[in-house]
Amino acid sequence: MSSPRTRLAVVVAALALATPLAVNSAEAATADFADASVSSAAAAPAYTAAEVLAGVKKNSTTANKVNSKPHINTMTRSQNVNVYQVATGVYAYSSSLAVDDDGSDPDNDPDHQDETTFQDSNGKQLAAHHVPFYVLGDDCWDRKSPCPHFFYKEHGIKGRQFALMFYKSKVIGAIFGDTQTGNSQTTSDNDSRELGEASVKAASSLGIPSSGTSGGVDNGVTVVIFSGASWIVNGSNANLNANAQAMVQKALDTLGASMKP
């Protein structure tokens, strides 16, 4: 038979073992709750392209217009394109899509140029057939500050700046890759007041005829630019497209939440 001293030692030892088990159980319950919260957040409905585009159109009001003089629609030449700040640091316009085939990819377009205004992270000219990029004016056509037209340098926008591009039921990610002719350039009849040009890859990804000589569409394309350093897309010509597409849902959710009433 065990002595009273032995029985007491056994009880103490049992309590010592039970206490960590109770603490561990509490920690496990807390961890399970945290995991459930994360899972719940992850399972929250994401914003769709249609929802975000509807919000962009709703916020494209006179009160939110950035330019005081209208831009030129590249395809139609009509001066009817405006830029709106649809959320903090987010700028949107709707226009044509004229096809830009400039850059390191060869193209039989007689107006093809081997260079783009901005380059990939390795310093290589952008490849218009592989990288979806959009085009903005090279300078302030009016030579004034602030510019009566939307001038990207006044709004925290730099090369390879991310944007969402919408057309009909599609949305893609794109980067700021090239610019329209500035005041000091004479390479074409274009000028920096124009909006509505994007690369071969952007056009084909949106389901728009992508020939640099016969492609494009007159209207219906909406470009939504996210300013700031955190929205710069890095990478080479080989992976810039994939890197931009990987940011699409984040951009939709960020913009959708910021425009939610």
N, C-alpha and C positions, 0 to 999 in steps of 0.2 A: 504494500500500500504506500502511496506517495505521502510524504510528509507535508504539513501545511506550508512550509517554506517553498517546497518544490511546486505545489499547486499555484502559489502566488507568483512565482517566476513565470510559470506557463501563461497565466492570465495577462501579466504585464507584456510578455512577448507578443501575445495575440493582439493586444491593443495597439502595440507598436506597428504591427503589420497591417492592421485594419485602417489606421489613420492615413498612411500614404495612399491606400486604395481609395479612400473617400475623397482625398484631394485630387487624385488622378481622375476619378469619375467626374468631379466637378469641372476639371480642366477639359476633359473630353467633351462634356456637355457644352461648354463655352465654345470649344473649337467647332463642334457640330453646328452650333447656332451661327457662328461666323461663316462657316462654309455655306450654310443655308441662305444667309444674307447675300453672299457673293453670287450664289447660283440664282437667287431671285432677281438680283440686279442684272445678271447676264441674260436672264430669260425675259427681261422687260422688252416690250415691243420696240424694235428699231424703227427709225423714221425711213419711210420709203422715198424714192425719187419723186413720185407724184406729189406727196405731201410737202416736200421741201420746195419743189418748183411752184406749187400753189402759194406757199408762204412768200417766196421771192417775188412773185407777181403782185401779191397783196401789198408788199412793202415797197414796190416800185412806184412811188407816188411823187407828186411835184415837191412835196416837203422834203423828200429824201434825195432829190436829184442833185448830183455833184457838179455837172457841167452847166454853164450858163449859156453856151452856144452849142447847137446840135452837131453831132458827128456825122460823117458821111458813111452811108452803107456801101461797103466796098463793091458789092455786086451790082446794085441798082443805081448807085451814085446819088440817091436821094439823101437829103440832109435831115434825117429823122431818127437818128440813133442817140439815145441818152444813157447815161450811167447813173445808177442809184446805189446809195449806201443802204443795203437791206438789213444789216446788223452791224454791230461794232467791228470795224476793220474788214468788212466784207462788201465787195462791190460787184454789181451785176449789170449786164446789158444784154439786149436781144437784137440780133442782126442776121445778116447773111452768113454764109461760109464760103469764101473764095479759097481755093486750094493753093497753099504755099508748098512748093517742092524744092526749096533751097536747102543747102547743106551738103553733108558728106555723101549722101546717097546719090548715085548718078540718075539723071532724068533727061528724057529727050525734049523737054520743054525748051524752046529757044530762049526763054527769059530766065532759065535756071541759073542760079548763082551758087558757087561752091561754099559760101560762108553764111553763117547765121549770126545774129547779134550776140547770142549767148552760146556757151559751150557746155558739154557734159562735165562731170567732176574731174575728168582726166584732161580737160582742155581741148577735147576733140570737137569739131563742128558737129552740130546736131544732125541726126539722120532723119529727114522728113518722112521717109517710108517706114521708119521703125519707132519713132518717138512722137506721141501726140502732143503737139504744142500749139499755142494760140499766139496771136500777133497784136501788139499795141503800137501806138504812135511813138516815133523815136524821140521826139522833143515836143516842146510847147510851140505849136504852129504860130500862136499869137505873140510869142516873145514877151509874155507878161507873167508876173507871179503875184497872186495865185493865177494859174492858167484858166482861162474861160472854158477850155476843153479839158477833158479828163487826161491828166498827165501822170503816168505811173509813179514817177519819182517823188511826187508830192504826197503819196499815199502809202508809203512803206512797202512798195512792191519792187522786187528785184528779179534778176534772171532766175529761171527755173521755179518761179512762184507757182504754187499749186492752184488749180481751179477745177471746178466741176463744169462739165459741158453737157447740156441737155438738148436733145432733139427728139421730138415725138415721144416714144415710150422708152428711149434709151438715155443713160447717163454714163459718162466716162470721166476719169481723172486726166488732167492735162497739165502741162507746164508752160510758163512764159518763155518762149524760145527765140522769137524774132521780132523785128520792128518794121513799121512802115517808114518810108522815106521821110527824112527830116529836112529842115530848112537848108542844111549844108550839103545835101545829097542831090544828085541829078541822075540817078540810075534808072528812074522810071517816071511815069506820069502820076504815081501815087503821092499822097502826102500824109502827114502825121495826124490829120483830123479823121482819118478813116478808121472804122472798126468793122470787123467781120471777116477775118482771114485766119486760117488754121492749117496745120500740116496735112499731108497726104494720110498719115496714120490716124489723125483725129477724124478726118472725113470718113475714111473707110470703117473705123470703129463705130461711128454713128450711123452707118448705113447710107452715107451721102456719096454720090459719084466722086471719085477721088483723083481724076485726071487733072494735072495742072493746067491743061489747055482747054478742056471741055467740061470739067467737073464743077462741083459746088452746088449751092442752093441759095435762092434769093433772100429767104428770111426763115424765121422759126427756130434759130439756134440761140440758146441762152448760155452765156458764160458767167460764172460766179467765181470771183477771185478772192482768195483768202490771203490777206496781207500779213506781214510779220515773219520773223526769222524761223519760227517753228513750223511754217508751212512751205519752206524751201525743200524741193525734192532733189536728193542727191543720187548719183549713180552714173553709169556709163550708158552709151547708146544701146548696149545689149540688154540692160535691165531697167532703164528709166521708165519704160511703159509699165512693167510689172510693179515697180515701186509706186508709181502714180495710182495704179488701180487698187493697190493695197490700202490707199488712204481714202478711198471713196466713201465707205460706210462711216468712217470716223468723221469725215466732213459733213455727210448728211445728218448724222446724229448731233454734231456740234451746232450746226446751223439750225436744224429743226428745234433743238432745245432753246436756242437763243431767240428764236422768233415766236416761241409758244406764248400765247397770251397769258 
